[in-house]
Amino acid sequence: MRRLAGLMAALLLAGRVSAEVAERIVAKVNRDIITRTEWDEATAAQLAQSGTVTGTAERGKITEQVLERMISSRLIIQEALAGGLKVGDTEVEPQVDQEIEATRAQFPSQREFEARLKAEGVSLENLRDRITRRVKDQFLYFRMISKKQRELDQTAEVTEDEVKAYHEANKDRWQTPPMVRARHIQFSVDPAATGDARKDALAEARRKLVAAQAALKRGEKFEDVAIMLSDDTVTRATGGDLGTFERGTWHESIEDSAFSLKPGQVSKPVESPVGLHLVKTEQYIKPHPKALDEKYRPPSQSPAPGAPPSAPPEMLLKDYVKAILRNEKIAKGLQAWADGLKARAMIIRYPEDSRKP
């Protein structure tokens, strides 16, 4: 309930200037004001998001950072309005309704909710107006940021020399995992078989495997034996070729065998859920930095809540590096633009003693 009271106080104070309110002003940004209550609310939200904060010095640093972000946000909203950007009531109505309902849900009943509003001296209409104003400001802020990003994107140039330099400075970041090229001969067993049925199936698979081992001992090529005897219909035609792979591609038992063998060696019988295997390692590839013209799969991004995870598509490493550098230049341009707004603005921060939370 304390949080609700603070929220309502912040909404009441926003846009209202009196002798009482003036005492609670912590900063003026051109013609706008930032009140102590607004700052307290924003600071509390930031501290909650940051987790455990130890020490007065750390807390003080966070509170000052919050105020500076609030000043920057006000300037960006002012720039949006000066540039003719607008946000209509219908655009923000769904979010306003959601916030009002979330606030109301903190109370056991509508009657108690209305009683608290009355005690705070706030009507439901007034509450809606104040929330609408704040949400509109949020829309204006992000709309202005997006507009500036588009402008910067049109002018952000990344040279080949910059791409090469970044690639060279971040070699460890593009390190490939250990990989092997291998083949196998499979002697299938129904993965659903259990108990005696599986034992019998494994015994039959082992009989076939011994025949394959005998053929290899006579000097027949591994791939020829795979074509003749392997039960793996996918790789049989290519001589049991599993391709070049890193760990996490095939069954763990097959990978353990392939990575433990020297090139040219053939494994002892290896068991997996689908049967028995003979594995031959043809090449071991040590980790190495990817070249710019090699394909690269960017790391997966955290999906939105409720969205299924998806792996980003592969691209040339040079294109990925170029995208990183481009985004960095846009971010620096945004910061320089925001700093410029501050430099040109009339900003008054009131004495420290009067604005400590």
Secondary structure per residue as TSV (DSSP state, phi and psi in degrees):
chain	resnum	aa	ss	phi	psi
A	1	M	-	360.0	-33.1
A	2	R	H	-60.4	-38.6
A	3	R	H	-64.1	-40.0
A	4	L	H	-63.7	-43.8
A	5	A	H	-59.9	-42.3
A	6	G	H	-64.1	-39.7
A	7	L	H	-62.6	-45.7
A	8	M	H	-66.0	-38.3
A	9	A	H	-62.1	-41.6
A	10	A	H	-62.5	-39.9
A	11	L	H	-67.7	-38.1
A	12	L	H	-67.8	-39.5
A	13	L	H	-73.1	-29.0
A	14	A	T	-60.9	124.4
A	15	G	T	80.4	6.9
A	16	R	-	-119.7	126.2
A	17	V	-	-121.8	119.8
A	18	S	-	-142.1	179.8
A	19	A	H	-61.0	-39.5
A	20	E	H	-67.0	-44.8
A	21	V	H	-67.9	-37.6
A	22	A	H	-58.2	-31.7
A	23	E	T	-66.7	-19.8
A	24	R	T	-103.0	6.7
A	25	I	E	-76.4	129.8
A	26	V	E	-104.8	-20.1
A	27	A	E	-160.7	149.2
A	28	K	E	-115.1	134.2
A	29	V	E	-122.6	98.4
A	30	N	T	54.5	-117.1
A	31	R	T	-93.7	-5.6
A	32	D	E	-88.6	157.7
A	33	I	E	-122.4	154.8
A	34	I	E	-119.8	122.2
A	35	T	E	-90.6	162.0
A	36	R	H	-59.7	-41.0
A	37	T	H	-65.2	-42.6
A	38	E	H	-59.7	-43.9
A	39	W	H	-64.3	-43.8
A	40	D	H	-58.1	-44.9
A	41	E	H	-62.4	-46.5
A	42	A	H	-64.9	-38.8
A	43	T	H	-66.1	-43.5
A	44	A	H	-60.3	-41.2
A	45	A	H	-64.4	-41.4
A	46	Q	H	-67.1	-41.3
A	47	L	H	-64.6	-38.0
A	48	A	H	-65.5	-38.6
A	49	Q	H	-71.2	-33.5
A	50	S	H	-75.4	-16.3
A	51	G	-	85.2	-149.7
A	52	T	-	-68.3	125.2
A	53	V	-	-112.6	120.8
A	54	T	-	-104.9	128.7
A	55	G	S	93.4	146.0
A	56	T	H	-66.4	-37.8
A	57	A	H	-62.9	-42.6
A	58	E	H	-66.3	-42.3
A	59	R	H	-63.3	-42.3
A	60	G	H	-62.1	-38.2
A	61	K	H	-64.5	-41.6
A	62	I	H	-65.5	-43.3
A	63	T	H	-62.7	-38.3
A	64	E	H	-68.0	-38.5
A	65	Q	H	-63.4	-40.0
A	66	V	H	-61.0	-45.0
A	67	L	H	-62.2	-41.9
A	68	E	H	-64.3	-37.8
A	69	R	H	-66.3	-38.0
A	70	M	H	-64.4	-40.1
A	71	I	H	-62.1	-46.3
A	72	S	H	-60.9	-41.2
A	73	S	H	-62.8	-43.0
A	74	R	H	-60.7	-41.7
A	75	L	H	-64.1	-39.6
A	76	I	H	-68.3	-39.3
A	77	I	H	-64.7	-41.3
A	78	Q	H	-61.0	-40.6
A	79	E	H	-65.0	-37.7
A	80	A	H	-62.5	-45.6
A	81	L	H	-66.0	-40.3
A	82	A	H	-64.3	-30.1
A	83	G	T	-85.6	2.7
A	84	G	T	87.7	10.4
A	85	L	-	-73.3	141.5
A	86	K	-	-135.3	155.7
A	87	V	-	-132.3	123.7
A	88	G	-	-84.8	159.3
A	89	D	H	-60.4	-38.7
A	90	T	H	-65.9	-27.0
A	91	E	H	-67.9	-37.0
A	92	V	H	-97.4	-10.0
A	93	E	H	-55.4	-44.2
A	94	P	H	-59.8	-42.0
A	95	Q	H	-70.0	-37.6
A	96	V	H	-62.6	-45.6
A	97	D	H	-59.0	-41.6
A	98	Q	H	-63.9	-42.4
A	99	E	H	-68.7	-39.6
A	100	I	H	-64.3	-42.2
A	101	E	H	-65.8	-38.9
A	102	A	H	-63.2	-38.0
A	103	T	H	-68.5	-44.4
A	104	R	H	-62.6	-34.3
A	105	A	T	-67.2	-12.7
A	106	Q	T	-74.2	-10.1
A	107	F	S	-110.6	149.2
A	108	P	S	-64.3	-27.3
A	109	S	S	-150.4	164.2
A	110	Q	H	-63.0	-35.9
A	111	R	H	-62.1	-43.9
A	112	E	H	-68.1	-35.2
A	113	F	H	-61.5	-47.8
A	114	E	H	-66.6	-34.2
A	115	A	H	-64.8	-39.8
A	116	R	H	-67.5	-41.4
A	117	L	H	-56.4	-45.0
A	118	K	H	-63.6	-41.2
A	119	A	H	-63.9	-31.7
A	120	E	T	-85.3	-4.7
A	121	G	T	74.7	31.5
A	122	V	-	-123.6	130.3
A	123	S	-	-87.6	159.8
A	124	L	H	-62.1	-36.9
A	125	E	H	-65.1	-40.8
A	126	N	H	-65.3	-40.9
A	127	L	H	-61.1	-44.7
A	128	R	H	-62.2	-42.3
A	129	D	H	-61.1	-44.2
A	130	R	H	-67.1	-42.3
A	131	I	H	-65.8	-39.9
A	132	T	H	-59.2	-42.8
A	133	R	H	-62.6	-42.7
A	134	R	H	-66.7	-42.3
A	135	V	H	-67.1	-37.3
A	136	K	H	-61.0	-40.7
A	137	D	H	-60.4	-41.1
A	138	Q	H	-61.2	-45.1
A	139	F	H	-61.6	-44.5
A	140	L	H	-61.6	-42.0
A	141	Y	H	-58.9	-53.6
A	142	F	H	-70.1	-30.5
A	143	R	H	-67.4	-38.8
A	144	M	H	-68.8	-41.2
A	145	I	H	-61.7	-44.4
A	146	S	H	-62.6	-40.7
A	147	K	H	-62.2	-44.3
A	148	K	H	-67.7	-37.9
A	149	Q	H	-61.0	-41.7
A	150	R	H	-63.3	-41.0
A	151	E	H	-63.1	-45.0
A	152	L	H	-67.9	-33.4
A	153	D	H	-63.0	-31.9
A	154	Q	H	-73.1	-21.2
A	155	T	H	-111.4	-8.3
A	156	A	-	-74.6	112.4
A	157	E	-	-109.1	135.4
A	158	V	-	-120.6	121.5
A	159	T	-	-87.2	161.5
A	160	E	H	-63.2	-36.1
A	161	D	H	-63.6	-38.4
A	162	E	H	-65.7	-40.4
A	163	V	H	-62.2	-45.9
A	164	K	H	-63.5	-41.8
A	165	A	H	-64.9	-42.2
A	166	Y	H	-66.7	-40.9
A	167	H	H	-61.2	-43.7
A	168	E	H	-66.2	-39.1
A	169	A	H	-75.3	-14.2
A	170	N	T	-123.6	37.8
A	171	K	G	-54.5	-43.2
A	172	D	G	-62.9	-27.0
A	173	R	G	-68.4	-28.7
A	174	W	G	-102.2	17.8
A	175	Q	B	-64.8	130.0
A	176	T	-	-79.6	154.0
A	177	P	-	-78.2	163.2
A	178	P	-	-58.6	141.1
A	179	M	E	-138.0	155.9
A	180	V	E	-133.3	153.5
A	181	R	E	-108.5	128.8
A	182	A	E	-147.5	163.8
A	183	R	E	-126.0	163.9
A	184	H	E	-148.2	159.6
A	185	I	E	-121.0	123.5
A	186	Q	E	-108.1	139.0
A	187	F	E	-122.3	101.7
A	188	S	E	-72.3	147.9
A	189	V	-	-135.0	137.8
A	190	D	-	-60.8	118.1
A	191	P	T	-63.5	-18.1
A	192	A	T	-84.0	-12.9
A	193	A	-	-69.9	140.0
A	194	T	-	-135.5	167.4
A	195	G	H	57.7	-135.5
A	196	D	H	-62.4	-34.2
A	197	A	H	-62.1	-40.8
A	198	R	H	-70.3	-39.9
A	199	K	H	-58.7	-44.1
A	200	D	H	-65.2	-41.1
A	201	A	H	-66.1	-39.0
A	202	L	H	-66.5	-37.2
A	203	A	H	-62.8	-41.4
A	204	E	H	-66.7	-40.8
A	205	A	H	-64.3	-38.2
A	206	R	H	-66.4	-35.8
A	207	R	H	-61.8	-41.6
A	208	K	H	-68.0	-38.7
A	209	L	H	-62.8	-40.7
A	210	V	H	-61.5	-37.3
A	211	A	H	-64.7	-39.0
A	212	A	H	-67.0	-41.3
A	213	Q	H	-61.0	-38.9
A	214	A	H	-64.0	-40.0
A	215	A	H	-64.9	-40.5
A	216	L	H	-66.0	-38.3
A	217	K	H	-65.3	-29.7
A	218	R	T	-75.0	-7.4
A	219	G	T	103.3	6.8
A	220	E	-	-72.2	148.3
A	221	K	-	-69.6	144.6
A	222	F	H	-57.3	-45.8
A	223	E	H	-65.2	-32.9
A	224	D	H	-69.0	-38.8
A	225	V	H	-67.2	-37.5
A	226	A	H	-62.5	-42.9
A	227	I	H	-61.8	-37.5
A	228	M	H	-80.0	-38.7
A	229	L	H	-118.6	-16.5
A	230	S	-	-68.3	140.8
A	231	D	-	-90.3	-3.6
A	232	D	-	-81.2	101.1
A	233	T	T	-67.7	-19.3
A	234	V	T	-77.4	-42.3
A	235	T	T	-104.4	-7.5
A	236	R	G	-59.3	-44.8
A	237	A	G	-63.7	-24.2
A	238	T	G	-102.2	20.7
A	239	G	T	72.7	31.7
A	240	G	S	76.8	19.7
A	241	D	E	-67.0	118.5
A	242	L	E	-93.8	-4.1
A	243	G	E	78.6	-169.2
A	244	T	E	-99.4	126.5
A	245	F	E	-146.4	159.4
A	246	E	-	-106.0	173.4
A	247	R	T	-63.4	144.4
A	248	G	T	99.4	4.6
A	249	T	S	-97.4	-48.3
A	250	W	S	-114.0	-178.4
A	251	H	-	-62.0	146.0
A	252	E	H	-55.0	-39.7
A	253	S	H	-66.1	-37.1
A	254	I	H	-69.1	-42.7
A	255	E	H	-66.1	-41.9
A	256	D	H	-57.9	-41.2
A	257	S	H	-68.5	-47.7
A	258	A	H	-62.1	-40.3
A	259	F	H	-77.5	-17.5
A	260	S	H	-90.7	-16.5
A	261	L	S	-85.0	153.1
A	262	K	-	-86.2	153.8
A	263	P	T	-52.9	130.7
A	264	G	T	96.6	-17.0
A	265	Q	-	-81.3	149.0
A	266	V	B	-112.7	138.8
A	267	S	-	-77.4	166.5
A	268	K	S	-75.3	172.0
A	269	P	-	-54.9	132.1
A	270	V	E	-118.0	130.4
A	271	E	E	-103.7	137.5
A	272	S	E	-134.3	174.2
A	273	P	T	-57.9	-25.4
A	274	V	T	-97.8	3.4
A	275	G	E	142.2	-152.3
A	276	L	E	-110.3	153.9
A	277	H	E	-140.6	149.7
A	278	L	E	-111.0	130.9
A	279	V	E	-118.3	136.9
A	280	K	E	-124.4	124.7
A	281	T	E	-91.1	127.4
A	282	E	E	-102.8	-28.5
A	283	Q	E	-155.7	138.6
A	284	Y	E	-111.8	127.6
A	285	I	E	-111.9	115.0
A	286	K	-	-71.4	155.2
A	287	P	-	-58.2	141.2
A	288	H	-	-154.6	154.6
A	289	P	B	-65.7	135.8
A	290	K	-	-69.0	141.2
A	291	A	-	-78.7	159.5
A	292	L	T	-62.9	-27.0
A	293	D	T	-92.9	8.7
A	294	E	S	-88.8	157.1
A	295	K	E	-76.2	147.7
A	296	Y	E	-143.0	136.9
A	297	R	-	-104.7	114.6
A	298	P	-	-60.1	153.8
A	299	P	-	-62.6	147.4
A	300	S	-	-66.7	141.0
A	301	Q	-	-91.1	151.5
A	302	S	-	-64.7	123.3
A	303	P	-	-71.9	160.0
A	304	A	-	-64.3	152.4
A	305	P	T	-53.4	127.9
A	306	G	T	87.9	-10.7
A	307	A	-	-89.1	142.4
A	308	P	-	-70.7	145.1
A	309	P	-	-66.8	145.8
A	310	S	-	-142.7	137.1
A	311	A	-	-81.0	133.2
A	312	P	-	-62.4	150.6
A	313	P	-	-69.0	153.5
A	314	E	-	-68.8	151.3
A	315	M	E	-151.5	167.6
A	316	L	E	-66.9	140.5
A	317	L	H	-58.3	-37.1
A	318	K	H	-63.4	-33.2
A	319	D	H	-70.6	-36.1
A	320	Y	H	-67.5	-43.5
A	321	V	H	-63.2	-40.8
A	322	K	H	-62.0	-38.7
A	323	A	H	-65.9	-39.3
A	324	I	H	-61.0	-48.8
A	325	L	H	-65.2	-36.6
A	326	R	H	-64.5	-45.2
A	327	N	H	-64.0	-37.4
A	328	E	H	-62.9	-41.7
A	329	K	H	-66.6	-38.2
A	330	I	H	-65.0	-42.4
A	331	A	H	-62.8	-41.6
A	332	K	H	-66.2	-38.8
A	333	G	H	-63.9	-40.3
A	334	L	H	-62.5	-42.7
A	335	Q	H	-64.6	-42.8
A	336	A	H	-63.4	-38.9
A	337	W	H	-64.1	-45.5
A	338	A	H	-64.3	-40.1
A	339	D	H	-63.3	-36.6
A	340	G	H	-65.6	-38.7
A	341	L	H	-61.0	-40.9
A	342	K	H	-64.8	-43.0
A	343	A	H	-63.5	-32.0
A	344	R	H	-91.0	-10.0
A	345	A	S	-87.5	161.1
A	346	M	-	-96.3	104.9
A	347	I	E	-119.1	126.3
A	348	I	E	-119.2	119.0
A	349	R	E	-103.0	126.6
A	350	Y	-	-79.2	159.1
A	351	P	-	-48.9	146.1
A	352	E	H	-54.8	-42.9
A	353	D	H	-63.3	-28.0
A	354	S	H	-89.0	-5.2
A	355	R	H	-130.6	14.0
A	356	K	-	-73.1	129.3
A	357	P	-	-66.4	360.0
